[in-house]
Amino acid sequence: MCLKIKKYYIVYIALLLLLSGGCGKEEVQGSTGGAQEEMQEAQRELFAMDTYMTLTAYGEKSQEAFSILRFIP
């Protein structure tokens, strides 16, 4: 019984370590010798599900992405 519990703890810790690696911030490197290019940003604010929300899109077509969405006034 004790060995079975140890196995669960080892699997749990391994999964925790494996999944926590995806929480880091990724930096974008451009083609200009590693300099970080400035990302375009677009924001929309809305009230839905009894909650005030701010949606943010990043990238070249961020404004276009929000114009496609019809459910956002």
Residue pairs with C-beta under 8 A, 6 or more apart in sequence:
27 36
28 36
28 37
28 39
29 35
29 36
30 36
30 37
39 58
39 59
40 58
40 59
40 60
40 62
40 63
41 56
41 57
41 58
41 62
42 56
42 57
42 62
42 63
42 65
42 66
43 54
43 55
43 56
43 57
44 54
44 55
44 66
44 69
44 72
45 52
45 53
45 54
45 55
46 52
46 53
46 55
46 72
46 73
47 53
55 66
55 72
57 65
57 66
59 65
66 72
